[in-house]
């Protein structure tokens, strides 16, 4: 009986040590990283798209320690069209303060979007989400959808309303 009690104690201690090691180490790793997702406070999912100029655009390399205003929209969207002059203004005024504006056009041809960009003298970056996969990833339910990513790629704003310029400046200051 003494041997089996000692074995039981040794097994319990081994199990306890394994539990602490496994969950302790795993817990430290997961708390050090920000969860990827589509909600405010989460790291924005990465994506690769083509610009209207046919160049590849990767979100991670595009943002390079900058604040990014992602705008999901389409040329036929009335409210997207109303936002365009404000986005031009934001980009022109704040690009030297590390703001990037990226319009992600959902489901339209390069020809149609390029024509819209030229007609409206769009100065900020425009990428094509022709198959809507990035919009699906970000669960875009209504457009325009405006998302502000901080310098670490964390979502700080997600609304169907364009952020106020002064609010945008606050994100640039952080």
C-alpha positions in Angstrom: 0.0 0.0 0.0 2.9 2.4 0.8 4.3 2.0 -2.7 1.0 2.6 -4.5 0.4 5.8 -2.4 3.9 7.0 -3.3 3.3 6.3 -7.0 -0.1 8.1 -6.8 1.5 11.1 -5.3 4.3 11.1 -7.9 1.8 10.8 -10.7 -0.3 13.6 -9.3 2.8 15.9 -9.0 3.8 15.0 -12.6 0.3 15.8 -13.9 0.3 19.1 -11.9 3.7 20.1 -13.3 2.7 19.3 -16.8 -0.5 21.3 -16.4 1.3 24.3 -15.1 4.0 24.1 -17.8 1.5 23.6 -20.7 -1.1 26.2 -19.7 1.3 28.6 -18.1 3.5 28.9 -21.2 0.6 28.8 -23.6 -1.2 31.5 -21.6 1.8 33.8 -21.7 2.1 33.5 -25.5 -1.5 34.2 -26.2 -1.7 37.2 -23.9 1.3 38.8 -25.7 -0.4 38.8 -29.1 -3.5 40.8 -30.1 -6.3 38.7 -31.6 -6.9 39.1 -35.3 -10.4 40.0 -36.2 -12.7 42.6 -37.6 -13.8 44.4 -34.4 -12.4 47.5 -32.7 -9.4 46.5 -30.6 -8.5 43.5 -32.8 -5.6 43.3 -35.3 -7.0 43.8 -38.8 -6.8 40.7 -41.1 -4.1 41.1 -43.8 -5.0 40.9 -47.5 -3.6 41.3 -50.9 -5.3 43.1 -53.7 -4.5 44.8 -57.0 -4.6 48.6 -57.4 -6.4 50.2 -60.4 -2.9 50.5 -61.9 -2.4 46.8 -61.8 0.1 46.8 -58.9 0.0 44.3 -56.1 -1.0 45.8 -52.7 -0.4 43.9 -49.4 -1.9 45.6 -46.4 1.0 44.7 -44.1 3.6 46.4 -46.3 1.2 49.2 -47.3 0.6 50.4 -43.8 4.3 50.4 -42.7 3.9 52.1 -39.3 1.3 54.5 -40.6 -2.3 55.1 -39.7 -4.6 53.8 -42.4 -8.2 54.7 -43.2 -9.7 51.8 -45.1 -12.9 52.7 -47.0 -15.0 49.9 -48.5 -17.3 51.2 -51.2 -18.4 51.2 -54.9 -18.7 53.8 -57.6 -22.5 53.4 -57.7 -22.9 54.1 -54.0 -24.3 57.6 -53.4 -22.8 57.9 -49.9 -19.5 56.7 -51.1 -19.5 59.4 -53.8 -20.4 62.0 -51.1 -17.4 60.9 -49.0 -14.8 61.1 -51.9 -14.1 64.9 -51.6 -13.6 64.6 -47.9 -11.3 61.6 -48.4 -9.3 63.7 -50.9 -9.1 66.5 -48.4 -8.0 64.2 -45.5 -5.4 62.5 -47.6 -3.9 65.8 -49.0 -3.8 67.4 -45.6 -2.6 64.4 -43.5 -0.5 62.2 -45.7 2.7 64.0 -44.5 1.5 63.1 -40.9 1.6 59.4 -41.8 -2.0 58.9 -42.9 -2.7 56.5 -45.8 -6.2 56.3 -47.3 -7.1 53.2 -49.1 -10.4 52.8 -50.9 -11.4 49.2 -51.5 -13.9 49.0 -54.4 -16.1 46.0 -54.1 -17.1 44.0 -57.2 -16.5 46.4 -60.0 -14.2 46.3 -63.1 -10.8 48.0 -63.2 -12.1 50.1 -66.2 -15.1 51.4 -64.4 -13.2 52.2 -61.2 -10.3 53.9 -63.1 -12.8 56.0 -65.0 -14.5 57.1 -61.7 -11.1 57.9 -60.1 -10.1 60.0 -63.1 -13.4 61.9 -63.3 -13.4 62.7 -59.6 -9.7 63.4 -59.3 -9.2 60.9 -56.6 -5.7 61.4 -55.0 -5.7 58.5 -52.5 -5.0 54.8 -53.2 -7.7 52.7 -54.7 -7.7 48.9 -54.8 -10.0 46.4 -56.4 -11.8 43.7 -54.5 -13.3 42.2 -57.6 -14.6 39.0 -56.1 -15.6 40.5 -52.8 -13.4 38.2 -50.7 -11.8 41.0 -48.6 -15.2 42.5 -48.0 -16.5 39.1 -46.9 -13.5 38.8 -44.5 -14.2 42.2 -43.0 -18.0 41.3 -43.0 -19.0 44.5 -44.9 -22.7 44.7 -44.5 -23.2 48.3 -45.8 -21.1 50.8 -47.6 -19.3 53.0 -47.2 -17.5 51.2 -44.4 -14.7 53.3 -42.8 -12.1 51.5 -40.7 -9.1 53.2 -39.0 -6.1 51.1 -38.3 -3.5 52.4 -36.0 0.3 52.1 -36.6 0.3 48.5 -35.3 -2.6 47.5 -37.5 -5.2 47.5 -34.7 -8.7 48.5 -35.6 -9.6 51.7 -33.7 -12.7 52.8 -35.6 -15.3 50.9 -37.6 -18.4 52.8 -38.8 -20.5 53.5 -41.8 -19.9 57.1 -41.2 -16.7 59.0 -42.2 -14.7 59.9 -39.1 -14.4 63.6 -38.3 -11.0 65.0 -39.3 -10.2 66.1 -35.8 -10.9 62.6 -34.5 -8.6 61.2 -37.3 -5.9 63.6 -36.2 -6.1 62.1 -32.6 -5.4 58.6 -34.0 -2.4 60.1 -35.9 -1.0 61.6 -32.8 -1.0 58.2 -30.9 
